[in-house]
Amino acid sequence: MEWTPIWLSLKLAAVTTFILLIIGIPLAYWLSRRSSWLKLIIEAMLTMPLVLPPSVLGFYLLLSFSPNSFLGRWLLEYFNISLVFSFEGLVVASVIYSLPFMVSPLKSALAHLPASLAEASFTMGKSRLETFCRVQLPNIKSSLWTAVVLTFAHTLGEFGVVLMIGGRLEGSTKVASIAIYDAVDNNQYHEANVYSLILFAITFVIVMLVFILNRNALRGPLE
Amino acid sequence: MIDISIQKNIKTYKGISRLAVADLIPAGSVTKVYGPSGAGKTTFLRIVAGLVSPEQGRIQVDGECWLDTSAQINLSPQERKAGFVFQDYALFPHMTVRAHLAYATADQALIDRLLLMGKMENFGNHKPQHLSGGQQQRLAILRSLALRPKLLLMDEAFSAMDDELREELIAGLSVILKEFGTTTIIVSHHAHETIGFADRSLKID
């Protein structure tokens, strides 16, 4: 059995989660503040990957990243980057696909924090950034863990989008979920079973970790 | 001296009403603000702190202009640094009592003094959820004092305390406010809460 698909899945999930943590926190903060039509439209767009069939999203990403498209051609000409059938392409697709799993829990947690917490900090002379880092962020710690785990686990289990964008290139885009599908397709049930068990065990350990870390939180660990 | 003149439309359950307040508050005084529910007492405090902007108005604190809508001056809450005791206390759930005060000041001697005054010297390592309602309210007051504010705004700041504790706290508070030269505006629904503390009053209706 090849370990590369497992390693690739873990790498993809880790890189995607890290990027989404950097993008998701400020985005969730911005969305949690006063609503506007613009925010409503952006939030609806961000939520689309939750309800859209992965193959549809993958298909449009494939068209967008293809060297025949404006974006694909621009990336290739100016940066020599081809996102189709590459690990980098998988990362970009996963970031888009898993974005709501990072942003939604964070936005919800920030919106539910009493406004007076930040206001108290402001009256003490603290800036918005300091208030966010020292008051708001520590008080949404459990939601932060939840967002990280949901994003990581969701990326780990990606299939449709990954298959459309990356195909199944050994060593670069053939992640564990595709390896399982291929193994079943080739009647290698033992191999499929081992891959599945490993993914199951990893996901279970991560989810358990969140339940342990959030055991004292008032809200449920995955709320 | 604090010169306040503000006007703001506020939404109430009866519809839109107009909050209009004008007052000259002597430096170092304690002004009790009273009036019917929904009159805009809390909004008034929030306007003074810079958390809400009025349609029209002017606020001068010891000669410094905090707000002048005609000149488009409106200092942020961070620039005004008015001590604010929130009605819901606005304590930080992840911080201990001592960390709350350290968030406002680096002066350890002042922190120790405030803890002593609030009878909270044995609760320094407690988080708000492990304090009683009265202790939480005292912590909110102590935190606002740790700033050594020019102006202290208190919204129902004594409501969770029994008479004895409130009187003791007021005695300590009066000394420290005098020492800091702090002017205080306190909103209170109950006349007896500010007896021996407020020396003037302002009606909002």
Interface residues (C-beta under 8 A of the other chain):
Chain A: P114 S116 L117 E119 A120 S121 F122 T123 M124 G125 K126 S127 R134 V135 P138 N139 K141
Chain B: A49 G50 L51 S76 P77 Q78 R80 K81 A82 G83 F84 F86 D88 A90 F92 P93 H94 Y103 A104 R143 S144 L147
